[in-house]
Amino acid sequence: MKRKNKNIPLRNVVSSVLLQLVTIISGFIIPKIILSVFSSEVNGLVSSLNQFLNYISLLEGGLAGVVMARLYQPLAQNDHNKMSSIVKTTKNFYHRISIIFIIYTIFLSIIYPLVVKTSFSFSYVFTLSIILSITLFVQYNFSLALRLLLQADKKVYIVSFTQTVLTICNIILFYILSKFFPNIHFLKLVSAIIFLLQPIIYNIYINKHYKLDKEAKEDDSLTKSRWDGLAINVAAFIHNSTDIAILTIFTNLKIVSVYSIYSLVTMGLKKVITSISAGINPSIGHLYAKGDKKALNEKFELYEFIIFFITFFIFTVGGLLITDFVLLYTRNITDINYNEPIFGILIILAEMIFCLREPYVSIAYTANKFKDMKKAAYLEAIINIIVSIILVRNFGLIGVAVGTILSLLYRTLYHVVYLKDHILNRNILEFVKKILLFATLSMIGIIICNRCFTNTINTARDFIKSGMIYSTIIITLYLIGCMIFYRKDLEDCKKMIIKK
């Protein structure tokens, strides 16, 4: 393998952020087309079916995280035999999951239209379920193992650029075809076909740059270790899927549509943070594999600072604008009220907490501490489900948001303490100081924005203008605060950006 170490973290971060920006744009355009051409109920149906189809990810049992952690050392040592064994084991495991997924999809396609309240016919829901499942099937059967290898080898940019191009193609075709063939089944089928190109591109690149032995023996310990990562997988799945599932069961598909539109904003913001983290994390993994504790601590300090700075910034601005954006986005949609400002703030807060814990969770996974994480991850999932079910009947959207917030708060604090006691022996006050500084600066910024700029946002131009004003105020406050308290981290960020 030919390796280029020239500022790889920055390349990975830039490509990942570009992908997420394109994904966010896609997430806004495609649902808008569905809302405009079809209805809120169709949008809610697509969102709900996608979430139920994703339940199959539970069968993975946390293998992805285990594979990433196992690949760091053989990649660092150029151990082709070990690498080949891990990749082959992973491919075969995901192939078995894809077979089970076919059975699960057929079962869901039959049961869903019989159980969920909807105005659509059985055949309409059945065929849409099958079409929506194609992309997931391709991902498990052909893509995931190859993608994990590239990500572990700090080749995140290969994955990101591939997905970026395919996503742009999907947006363009979806928009054009919706004008001539306004049929949701046809449009989603075209989307599925576009993403069939993903595993083809990965295969071409890996066959050219890696010496993988197709006859390598499987690593049985790898699939056994996945059970240590199961709790992590369950908690992540519950966080991403529980709210829509509970709303589908206890409310209706129009409420699901409201949730999904607000989630477009928060998920988009979250993806920006997780993409930055994904670009940095492989470098952390390689330092951990080499046992360089001093460099690891220094890298983690910068990692934490970057995530905190960007997370507080984009979620503070997002909190100021989320409801205005949703009302603009759904201006001509009148089949349900999308004005839910309290829910908007709560869901922003929930995803901000998720992003703030990203450095702590990532380094625990990198250190292969999945077994130690099990109890906390399961408890996070239990808190989320129980609180959401209790509150959803009386509080609807707000109830599920509160359940998510409480579960995330618990596990975030757990990981901060765990990092101190088991990995870096790091003082918790470092976490507390950053939280207090950025939270204080955010509150000052919110007060200034709300008191000095109260113009009603009626157009996209108004929205962009307000966004620019709010962003300028918040970023200025942050830079002043960091120049006083975290000058070294700012300097390190500058060096990383201009590094050649």
C-alpha positions in Angstrom: 0.0 0.0 0.0 1.3 3.4 -0.9 0.7 5.9 1.9 0.6 9.6 1.7 0.8 11.2 5.2 0.5 14.8 4.0 -2.0 16.4 6.3 -4.4 13.5 6.0 -6.6 14.6 9.0 -7.4 17.9 7.3 -8.1 16.2 4.0 -10.5 13.7 5.8 -12.2 16.5 7.7 -12.7 18.7 4.6 -14.1 15.8 2.5 -16.3 14.6 5.3 -17.7 18.1 5.9 -18.3 18.5 2.2 -20.2 15.2 2.1 -22.3 16.3 5.1 -23.1 19.6 3.5 -24.3 17.9 0.4 -26.2 15.3 2.5 -27.9 18.2 4.4 -28.9 19.8 1.1 -30.2 16.5 -0.1 -32.1 16.1 3.2 -33.8 19.4 2.6 -34.5 19.2 -1.1 -35.9 15.6 -1.4 -38.4 15.8 1.5 -39.5 19.2 0.2 -40.2 17.6 -3.2 -42.1 14.8 -1.4 -44.1 17.3 0.6 -44.9 19.5 -2.4 -45.6 16.8 -4.9 -47.3 14.3 -2.6 -48.2 15.1 1.1 -47.1 15.2 4.7 -48.5 11.7 5.1 -46.3 10.3 2.3 -43.3 12.0 3.8 -44.1 10.6 7.2 -44.6 7.1 5.6 -41.1 7.2 4.0 -39.5 8.4 7.2 -41.3 5.8 9.3 -40.5 2.9 6.9 -36.8 3.9 6.7 -36.6 3.8 10.5 -38.2 0.4 10.7 -36.0 -1.0 8.0 -32.9 0.3 9.9 -33.9 -2.0 12.8 -31.9 -4.7 11.0 -28.7 -2.8 12.1 -29.3 -4.4 15.5 -28.1 -7.7 14.1 -24.7 -6.2 13.4 -24.1 -6.4 17.1 -21.6 -3.5 17.1 -19.2 -5.2 14.6 -18.4 -2.0 12.8 -16.8 -0.4 15.8 -14.9 -3.6 16.7 -13.6 -4.0 13.1 -12.3 -0.4 13.1 -10.5 -0.9 16.4 -9.0 -4.2 15.2 -7.8 -2.8 11.9 -5.7 0.1 13.3 -2.7 -2.1 14.4 -2.3 -4.3 11.3 -2.6 -1.1 9.2 0.1 0.6 11.2 2.3 -2.5 10.9 1.5 -3.3 7.3 0.3 -6.8 8.4 -1.5 -7.8 5.2 -2.4 -11.3 6.5 -4.2 -10.0 9.5 -5.8 -7.2 7.5 -7.1 -9.8 4.9 -8.5 -12.0 7.7 -10.4 -9.2 9.3 -11.8 -7.9 6.0 -12.9 -11.4 4.8 -14.6 -12.2 8.2 -16.4 -8.8 8.0 -17.6 -9.4 4.4 -19.0 -12.9 5.2 -20.7 -11.6 8.4 -22.4 -8.8 6.6 -23.4 -11.2 3.8 -25.3 -13.3 6.3 -27.0 -10.2 7.7 -28.1 -9.2 4.2 -29.8 -12.6 3.8 -31.7 -12.1 7.1 -32.5 -8.5 6.0 -34.4 -9.9 2.9 -36.6 -12.0 5.2 -37.1 -9.1 7.6 -38.1 -6.7 4.8 -40.7 -9.1 3.4 -42.1 -9.5 7.0 -42.2 -5.7 7.6 -43.8 -5.1 4.2 -46.7 -7.3 5.1 -47.1 -6.4 8.8 -46.6 -2.6 8.6 -49.7 -1.8 6.4 -51.8 -4.0 8.6 -50.8 -2.4 11.9 -50.0 1.2 11.2 -52.8 3.7 10.7 -52.6 5.0 7.1 -54.8 5.9 4.2 -52.6 4.0 1.7 -53.4 0.6 0.2 -51.6 -2.5 1.2 -49.9 -2.8 -2.1 -48.8 0.8 -2.0 -47.0 0.4 1.3 -45.7 -3.2 0.5 -44.0 -2.2 -2.7 -42.6 1.1 -1.2 -41.1 -0.9 1.6 -39.3 -3.3 -0.8 -37.9 -0.4 -2.9 -36.6 1.5 0.2 -34.9 -1.7 1.4 -32.6 -2.0 -1.7 -30.1 0.6 -0.6 -29.6 -1.0 2.8 -29.3 -4.4 1.3 -26.5 -3.2 -1.1 -24.8 -1.5 1.8 -24.7 -4.6 4.0 -23.9 -7.1 1.3 -21.3 -5.2 -0.8 -20.2 -1.9 0.8 -19.7 -1.9 4.6 -16.6 -4.2 4.9 -14.8 -2.2 2.2 -15.8 1.1 3.7 -14.6 0.2 7.2 -11.1 -0.7 5.8 -10.8 2.6 4.0 -12.0 4.6 7.1 -9.6 2.7 9.4 -6.7 3.4 7.0 -7.4 7.2 7.2 -8.9 7.1 3.7 -12.1 8.7 4.8 -11.8 11.1 1.9 -12.3 8.2 -0.6 -15.5 7.2 1.0 -16.7 10.8 1.4 -16.0 11.9 -2.2 -17.7 8.8 -3.6 -20.8 9.4 -1.6 -20.8 13.1 -2.3 -20.8 12.6 -6.1 -23.6 10.0 -5.9 -25.7 12.1 -3.6 -25.4 15.1 -6.0 -26.5 12.8 -8.9 -29.4 11.6 -6.8 -30.6 15.1 -6.0 -30.5 16.2 -9.6 -32.3 13.1 -10.9 -34.9 13.1 -8.2 -35.8 16.7 -8.9 -35.9 16.3 -12.7 -37.9 13.0 -12.6 -40.4 14.4 -10.1 -41.5 16.8 -12.7 -42.1 14.2 -15.4 -42.9 11.0 -13.3 -44.4 12.1 -10.0 -44.5 8.6 -8.5 -42.8 8.0 -5.1 -42.1 4.4 -5.9 -40.4 5.2 -9.2 -38.3 8.1 -7.7 -37.1 6.0 -4.8 -36.2 3.1 -7.1 -34.0 5.4 -9.2 -32.3 6.6 -6.0 -31.6 3.0 -5.1 -30.1 2.3 -8.5 -27.7 5.3 -8.2 -26.2 4.0 -5.0 -25.5 0.6 -6.5 -22.4 2.3 -7.9 -20.9 2.8 -4.4 -19.5 -0.7 -3.8 -18.3 -0.9 -7.4 -16.1 2.2 -6.9 -14.8 0.9 -3.5 -13.9 -2.4 -5.1 -11.9 -0.8 -7.9 -9.9 1.4 -5.5 -9.2 -1.4 -3.0 -8.1 -3.9 -5.6 -5.7 -1.3 -6.9 -4.2 -0.2 -3.6 -4.4 -3.1 -1.2 -2.9 -6.6 -1.2 -5.8 -8.6 0.3 -5.6 -12.3 0.3 -9.0 -13.7 -0.7 -8.0 -17.1 0.7 -7.2 -15.8 4.2 -8.7 -17.6 7.1 -11.6 -16.0 9.0 -11.0 -14.5 12.4 -13.6 -16.1 14.6 -12.7 -13.9 17.6 -13.8 -10.9 15.6 -17.4 -11.9 15.3 -17.4 -13.1 18.9 -16.2 -9.6 20.0 -19.1 -7.9 18.3 -21.3 -8.8 21.3 -19.1 -6.4 23.3 -20.2 -3.7 20.8 -23.8 -4.7 20.8 -24.8 -2.4 23.5 -23.1 0.5 21.7 -25.0 -0.4 18.6 -28.3 -0.7 20.4 -27.9 2.7 22.1 -27.0 4.4 18.8 -29.9 2.8 17.1 -32.4 3.7 19.9 -31.1 7.3 19.7 -31.6 7.5 16.0 -34.8 5.5 15.6 -36.9 5.3 18.8 -38.6 8.7 18.6 -40.1 8.1 15.1 -41.1 4.5 16.0 -42.8 5.7 19.2 -44.6 8.5 17.4 -45.7 6.1 14.6 -47.3 3.8 17.2 -48.8 6.4 19.6 -49.6 9.3 17.3 -49.9 9.4 13.5 -47.8 9.8 10.3 -48.4 13.6 10.1 -46.9 14.0 13.5 -44.0 11.8 12.3 -43.6 14.2 9.4 -43.3 17.2 11.8 -40.7 15.4 13.7 -38.8 14.4 10.5 -38.7 18.0 9.3 -37.2 19.4 12.5 -34.8 16.4 12.5 -33.6 17.5 9.0 -32.0 20.5 10.8 -30.6 18.8 13.8 -29.4 15.7 12.0 -27.7 17.9 9.4 -25.9 19.8 12.1 -25.0 16.6 13.9 -23.6 15.1 10.7 -21.3 18.1 10.4 -19.8 17.4 13.8 -19.6 13.6 13.4 -18.0 14.1 10.0 -15.3 16.3 11.5 -14.8 13.7 14.3 -14.6 10.9 11.7 -11.8 12.8 9.9 -9.8 13.2 13.1 -10.5 9.9 14.8 -8.4 7.6 12.6 -5.3 9.7 13.6 -6.3 9.2 17.3 -6.6 5.5 16.6 -3.1 5.2 15.1 -1.5 7.1 18.0 -3.3 4.8 20.5 -2.1 1.7 18.6 1.5 3.0 18.7 1.2 3.6 22.5 2.4 7.2 22.2 0.5 8.6 25.3 2.0 12.1 25.2 1.1 12.7 21.6 -2.3 11.0 22.2 -3.1 13.4 25.1 -2.0 16.4 23.0 -4.1 15.3 20.1 -7.1 14.6 22.3 -7.0 18.1 23.8 -7.1 19.7 20.3 -9.8 17.2 19.2 -12.0 18.1 22.2 -11.5 21.9 21.6 -12.4 21.7 18.0 -15.6 19.6 18.6 -16.7 21.9 21.5 -16.1 25.1 19.5 -17.9 24.0 16.4 -20.7 22.2 18.2 -21.7 25.1 20.5 -21.4 27.5 17.5 -23.6 25.7 15.0 -26.2 24.5 17.6 -26.5 27.9 19.1 -27.2 29.5 15.7 -29.4 26.5 14.9 -31.4 27.0 18.0 -32.1 30.7 17.1 -33.2 29.8 13.6 -34.7 26.3 13.6 -38.4 27.2 14.0 -38.2 30.0 11.5 -36.5 27.7 9.0 -39.2 25.0 9.4 -42.0 27.5 9.0 -40.4 28.8 5.8 -39.7 25.3 4.6 -43.3 24.2 5.1 -45.0 27.5 4.2 -47.4 26.0 1.7 -48.1 22.8 3.6 -51.4 23.2 5.5 -52.4 19.6 6.4 -50.7 19.9 9.8 -49.2 22.7 12.0 -45.4 22.7 11.9 -44.9 25.6 14.4 -43.4 23.8 17.4 -40.8 26.2 18.9 -40.4 24.4 22.2 -39.8 21.0 20.5 -37.3 22.7 18.2 -35.2 24.0 21.1 -35.3 20.6 22.9 -34.3 18.6 19.9 -31.4 21.1 19.2 -30.3 20.6 22.8 -30.5 16.8 22.5 -28.3 16.6 19.5 -25.9 19.2 20.8 -25.3 16.9 23.9 -24.8 14.0 21.5 -22.1 15.9 19.6 -20.3 17.2 22.7 -19.7 13.7 23.9 -18.2 12.6 20.5 -14.5 12.8 21.5 -15.1 10.8 24.7 -17.1 8.1 23.0 -14.7 7.9 20.0 -11.6 7.4 22.1 -13.3 4.7 24.2 -14.2 2.8 20.9 -10.7 3.4 19.6 -9.3 1.8 22.8 -11.5 -1.2 22.2 -13.3 -0.7 25.5 -16.6 -2.0 24.2 -17.1 -4.5 27.0 -16.8 -1.7 29.6 -19.3 0.4 27.7 -22.1 -2.1 27.7 -23.8 -1.3 30.9 -23.9 2.5 30.2 -25.1 2.0 26.6 -27.9 -0.3 27.6 -29.0 2.1 30.4 -29.0 5.0 27.9 -31.3 3.0 25.6 -33.6 2.0 28.5 -33.9 5.6 29.8 -34.7 6.8 26.3 -37.4 4.3 25.6 -39.1 4.4 29.0 -39.2 8.1 29.5 -40.3 8.7 25.8 -43.2 6.2 26.1 -44.4 7.6 29.5 -44.4 11.2 28.2 -45.5 10.8 24.5 -49.2 10.3 25.3 -49.5 13.7 27.1 -46.7 15.7 25.5 -46.3 14.2 22.1 -43.2 15.6 20.3 -41.9 17.3 23.5 -42.2 14.0 25.4 -39.9 12.0 23.1 -37.4 14.9 23.0 -37.2 14.9 26.8 -36.6 11.2 26.8 -33.7 11.6 24.4 -32.1 14.5 26.4 -32.1 12.6 29.7 -30.6 9.5 28.2 -27.9 11.5 26.5 -27.0 13.5 29.6 -26.5 10.3 31.6 -24.2 8.6 29.1 -22.2 11.8 28.3 -21.3 12.2 32.0 -20.5 8.5 32.2 -18.0 8.8 29.4 -16.3 11.8 30.8 -15.7 10.0 34.1 -14.6 6.8 32.3 -12.0 8.7 30.3 -10.5 10.0 33.5 -10.4 6.7 35.3 -9.4 4.2 32.5 -7.9 5.8 29.4 -6.2 9.2 29.7 -6.4 9.9 33.5 -7.6 13.4 32.5 -9.0 15.9 35.0 -12.8 16.3 34.7 -12.4 20.0 35.3 -11.1 20.4 31.7 -14.5 19.2 30.4 -16.4 21.4 33.0 -14.4 24.6 32.1 -15.0 24.2 28.4 -18.7 23.6 28.9 -19.1 26.6 31.2 -17.1 28.9 28.9 -19.0 28.0 25.7 -22.4 27.8 27.4 -21.9 31.3 28.9 -20.7 32.8 25.6 -23.7 31.1 23.9 -26.2 32.6 26.4 -24.7 36.1 26.0 -24.9 35.7 22.2 -28.6 34.5 22.4 -29.5 37.5 24.6 -27.8 39.9 22.2 -29.5 38.4 19.1 -33.0 38.3 20.7 -32.9 41.8 22.0 -31.1 43.6 19.2 -32.4 41.7 16.2 -36.1 40.9 16.4 -37.1 41.2 12.7 -39.7 38.7 11.6 -38.3 36.2 9.1 -40.7 35.9 6.2 -38.4 35.1 3.2 -35.3 33.1 2.5 -33.4 36.4 2.2 -34.5 37.4 5.7 -33.4 33.9 7.0 -29.9 34.2 5.4 -29.5 37.7 6.7 -30.4 36.7 10.2 -28.2 33.7 10.0 -25.2 35.8 9.0 -25.8 38.3 11.8 -26.3 35.6 14.5 -23.2 33.7 13.2 -21.1 36.8 13.3 -22.1 37.7 16.9 -21.6 34.2 18.2 -18.3 33.5 16.5 -16.9 36.9 17.6 -17.8 36.1 21.2 -16.2 32.7 20.9 -13.0 34.0 19.4 -12.7 36.6 22.2 -13.3 34.0 24.9 -10.9 31.5 23.4 -8.2 34.1 22.9 -8.4 34.7 26.6 -8.7 31.1 27.9 -7.6 28.8 25.0 -5.1 30.7 22.9 -2.8 27.7 22.4 -5.7 25.6 21.0 -6.6 28.4 18.6 -2.9 28.5 17.5 -2.8 24.7 17.0 -6.0 24.8 14.9 -4.4 27.5 12.7 -1.3 25.4 12.2 -3.4 22.4 11.3 -5.3 24.4 8.7 -2.3 25.9 7.0 -0.1 22.9 7.3 1.3 21.8 3.9 
